[in-house]
């Protein structure tokens, strides 16, 4: 279990406790029971979930299909429906894989995650640097930080948004931290960077979320659409001289992923923040990944709800 970075982070950011309503206790028991099932059995559960979400509940079908049509105007309707089916399969697998984090062993997770270009992190840590690792809601992003935390014990922190529901906030926090990842609430990111300036660690952020307002956004084209991005990565990297790595997650086969690091900023070069070069490079990276495996992006998210004309 963790280490210096975890203790430093949790000193200022206490973890959620089990102070949730009693009627969530059966759900907690069910989720923990599922977590101890072998992966082949969990994938049978996933197959059922996929049928339920796609054909029974028709979970966010309009949002999913609309996002796909707008992102891939070159695809036929049959191809769009094929990608949508693939997405439901990915989403159901993702759900059971996240639950599995409550019980998965380090050995099994290491067997299922292959880290490529890990020497980029090794080199910067050897130089005593704080690095930023940018990811997106692509593939199984929840398995990546625990896998990284096992390779670099005590050096992996992740920015997260606390959930409003006390049970799910507690349970998800528990999943994300049990193998050594330390969590930092999104609103405290700048304070945490300032307090721990120069600490040898990686700060992981999911940077494909839609800003709440246009005035906080950087606009660029993504998948044929005007798309707003948060700009914190550019500001933090320059302010704290952080090298920036992009985390590409590709599904090798069911339940197995390749996590590849790509450098997009060395932490030294002068940047023009008005052009948001880090965010622009990140947008190009996720567009490449989505085009390679379109079903593995989070199409149920209303990613393009903010419109440029609202500026």
C-alpha positions in Angstrom: 0.0 0.0 0.0 1.0 3.5 -0.5 3.4 5.7 0.7 4.5 9.3 0.9 2.3 10.7 -1.8 -0.8 9.1 -0.5 -0.2 10.3 3.1 0.6 13.8 1.9 -2.5 14.1 -0.2 -4.9 12.5 2.3 -3.7 14.8 5.0 -5.4 17.7 3.2 -8.1 15.8 1.4 -9.7 13.3 3.9 -11.4 10.3 2.3 -15.2 9.9 2.4 -16.4 7.7 5.3 -19.2 5.1 5.4 -21.7 7.7 6.6 -24.4 6.9 4.1 -28.0 5.8 4.4 -28.6 2.3 5.7 -30.5 1.2 2.6 -27.3 1.4 0.6 -25.8 -1.5 2.6 -27.4 -4.3 0.6 -26.1 -2.6 -2.6 -22.6 -2.4 -1.1 -22.8 -6.1 -0.2 -24.0 -7.0 -3.8 -21.2 -5.0 -5.4 -18.5 -6.6 -3.2 -19.9 -10.1 -4.0 -19.7 -9.3 -7.7 -16.1 -8.0 -7.3 -15.0 -11.4 -6.0 -16.4 -13.3 -9.0 -13.9 -14.4 -11.6 -13.6 -12.2 -14.7 -15.2 -14.8 -17.1 -18.3 -14.8 -14.8 -18.3 -11.1 -14.6 -18.3 -10.9 -18.4 -21.5 -13.0 -18.5 -23.0 -10.4 -16.2 -21.7 -7.8 -18.7 -23.4 -9.6 -21.6 -26.7 -9.4 -19.8 -26.2 -5.7 -18.9 -25.4 -4.9 -22.5 -28.7 -6.4 -23.7 -30.6 -4.7 -20.9 -29.1 -1.2 -21.6 -29.3 -1.4 -25.3 -32.6 -3.1 -26.0 -34.5 -3.0 -22.7 -33.7 0.4 -21.1 -32.4 1.9 -24.4 -30.0 3.8 -22.1 -29.3 7.3 -23.6 -29.8 5.9 -27.1 -30.6 9.3 -28.6 -27.5 10.9 -27.1 -25.3 8.1 -28.2 -26.6 7.9 -31.8 -26.6 11.7 -32.1 -23.0 12.0 -30.9 -21.9 9.3 -33.3 -23.7 10.8 -36.3 -22.2 14.2 -35.7 -18.7 12.8 -35.1 -18.7 10.4 -38.1 -20.8 12.0 -40.9 -18.9 9.8 -43.4 -20.3 6.6 -41.8 -23.5 5.0 -43.1 -26.4 4.5 -40.7 -25.6 0.8 -40.5 -22.0 1.6 -39.5 -23.3 4.1 -36.9 -25.5 1.4 -35.4 -22.6 -1.1 -35.4 -20.4 1.4 -33.4 -23.3 2.0 -31.0 -23.6 -1.7 -30.4 -19.9 -1.8 -29.8 -20.2 1.1 -27.3 -22.9 -0.7 -25.3 -20.7 -3.7 -25.1 -17.7 -1.5 -24.0 -19.8 0.3 -21.4 -21.1 -2.9 -19.8 -17.6 -4.3 -19.7 -16.4 -1.1 -18.2 -19.0 -1.3 -15.4 -18.0 -4.8 -14.3 -14.3 -4.0 -14.6 -14.7 -1.0 -12.4 -16.6 -3.1 -9.8 -13.8 -5.6 -10.0 -11.3 -3.0 -8.7 -12.8 -3.6 -5.2 -11.2 -7.1 -5.2 -8.7 -7.4 -8.1 -5.2 -8.5 -7.0 -2.1 -6.6 -8.1 -0.9 -9.6 -10.0 -4.1 -9.9 -12.0 -4.3 -6.2 -12.8 -0.7 -6.2 -13.9 -1.5 -9.1 -16.2 -4.3 -7.2 -17.8 -2.6 -3.8 -18.2 0.6 -3.4 -20.3 2.4 -0.1 -19.9 4.3 1.1 -22.9 6.9 3.9 -22.8 6.9 3.8 -19.0 10.6 4.9 -19.2 9.3 8.4 -19.9 8.0 8.5 -16.4 11.1 6.8 -15.0 13.3 9.4 -16.6 11.4 12.4 -15.2 11.1 10.9 -11.7 14.8 10.2 -11.7 15.3 13.9 -12.4 13.1 14.8 -9.5 10.3 16.3 -11.6 6.5 16.6 -11.1 4.8 15.4 -14.3 1.2 15.7 -15.5 -0.5 12.8 -17.2 -3.5 13.7 -19.3 -6.2 11.1 -20.1 -9.7 10.9 -21.4 -12.9 8.9 -21.0 -11.6 6.3 -23.4 -11.1 2.6 -22.9 -10.9 1.6 -19.2 -9.5 4.8 -17.7 -10.3 3.5 -14.2 -7.7 0.7 -14.4 -4.9 2.9 -15.6 -4.1 4.9 -12.4 -4.0 1.8 -10.2 -1.7 0.1 -12.7 0.5 3.2 -12.7 0.5 3.4 -8.9 1.8 -0.2 -8.7 4.6 0.6 -11.1 5.5 3.9 -9.4 4.4 3.4 -5.7 3.7 6.6 -3.9 4.1 8.8 -7.0 0.6 8.7 -8.6 -2.1 11.2 -7.7 -5.3 11.7 -9.6 -7.7 14.6 -9.8 -11.3 13.6 -9.2 -14.7 15.2 -8.8 -16.4 14.1 -5.6 -19.8 12.6 -6.2 -22.9 14.1 -4.6 -24.3 10.7 -3.5 -22.5 9.8 -0.2 -22.5 6.0 -0.9 -21.2 6.2 -4.4 -18.6 8.8 -3.4 -17.4 6.5 -0.6 -17.4 3.3 -2.8 -15.8 4.8 -5.8 -13.1 6.5 -3.7 -12.4 3.1 -2.1 -12.0 1.5 -5.5 -9.7 4.2 -6.8 -7.4 4.3 -3.9 -7.0 0.6 -2.7 -4.0 -0.1 -4.9 -2.1 3.1 -4.1 -3.5 6.0 -6.1 -4.0 9.2 -4.1 -7.0 11.4 -5.0 -7.2 15.2 -5.1 -10.6 17.0 -5.4 -10.8 18.9 -8.6 -11.4 22.3 -6.8 -8.2 21.8 -4.8 -5.9 21.1 -7.7 -4.2 24.5 -7.8 -3.8 24.6 -4.0 -2.4 21.1 -4.0 0.1 21.9 -6.8 1.3 25.0 -4.9 1.6 23.2 -1.5 3.5 20.3 -3.0 5.5 22.2 -5.6 8.5 20.2 -6.8 7.4 16.9 -5.4 8.3 13.8 -7.4 5.0 12.5 -8.6 2.6 12.3 -11.5 -0.7 14.2 -11.4 -3.3 12.5 -13.6 -6.2 14.4 -15.1 -9.1 13.5 -17.4 -9.1 16.5 -19.7 -12.0 15.8 -22.1 -14.8 17.0 -19.9 -17.0 19.9 -21.1 -16.5 23.2 -19.4 -19.6 24.6 -17.6 -19.2 28.0 -19.3 -17.7 29.3 -22.6 -15.5 31.9 -20.9 -13.4 29.1 -19.3 -13.1 27.2 -22.6 -10.6 26.7 -25.4 -12.4 26.0 -28.6 -11.0 23.7 -31.3 -12.3 21.2 -33.8 -12.8 17.6 -32.7 -14.5 15.0 -34.8 -16.0 17.6 -37.2 -17.4 19.6 -34.3 -16.6 22.8 -32.5 -15.5 21.5 -29.1 -14.8 23.3 -25.8 -12.0 22.1 -23.5 -10.9 23.1 -20.1 -7.6 25.0 -20.1 -6.1 24.1 -16.7 -3.5 21.7 -18.1 -1.8 24.6 -20.0 -1.7 26.9 -17.0 -0.5 24.3 -14.5 2.2 22.9 -16.8 3.7 26.4 -17.4 3.2 27.7 -13.8 4.9 24.6 -12.3 7.3 23.6 -15.1 5.7 20.2 -15.5 6.4 17.9 -18.4 3.1 16.6 -19.8 2.4 13.1 -21.0 -0.6 11.8 -22.8 -2.0 8.5 -21.7 -3.4 6.5 -24.6 -5.5 3.5 -23.6 -6.2 0.8 -26.2 -8.2 -2.4 -25.8 -5.9 -5.3 -26.8 -8.7 -7.8 -26.2 -11.6 -8.2 -23.8 -10.3 -7.3 -20.3 -6.8 -6.5 -21.5 -5.5 -3.0 -22.2 -2.3 -1.3 -23.4 -1.5 2.0 -21.7 1.0 4.0 -23.8 2.6 7.3 -22.7 3.4 10.0 -25.3 5.2 13.2 -24.4 3.5 16.4 -25.5 5.5 18.9 -23.5 8.9 18.6 -21.9 8.3 21.2 -19.2 11.0 23.5 -20.4 10.0 25.1 -23.7 8.4 28.5 -23.7 4.7 28.3 -24.6 2.2 30.8 -25.8 -0.7 30.2 -23.5 -3.1 32.2 -25.7 -2.8 29.3 -28.2 -3.3 26.6 -25.6 -0.8 24.3 -27.2 -1.0 21.5 -24.6 -4.8 21.3 -24.9 -4.6 21.4 -28.7 -2.1 18.5 -28.7 -4.3 16.6 -26.3 -7.4 17.1 -28.6 -5.4 15.7 -31.5 -4.3 12.7 -29.4 -7.8 11.7 -28.3 -9.2 12.2 -31.8 -6.6 9.8 -33.1 -7.5 7.2 -30.4 -11.2 7.6 -31.0 -10.9 7.1 -34.8 -8.8 3.9 -34.2 -11.4 2.3 -31.8 -14.6 4.4 -32.0 -16.7 2.1 -29.8 -14.4 2.7 -26.8 -15.2 6.4 -26.2 -17.9 7.5 -23.7 -20.6 8.4 -26.2 -23.4 8.5 -23.6 -21.8 11.7 -22.2 -23.3 15.0 -23.5 -19.8 16.1 -24.6 -20.9 18.7 -27.0 -23.7 20.4 -24.9 -21.8 23.7 -24.8 -22.1 25.6 -28.1 -19.7 28.1 -29.4 -22.4 30.7 -30.1 -23.0 30.9 -26.3 -19.7 32.8 -25.9 
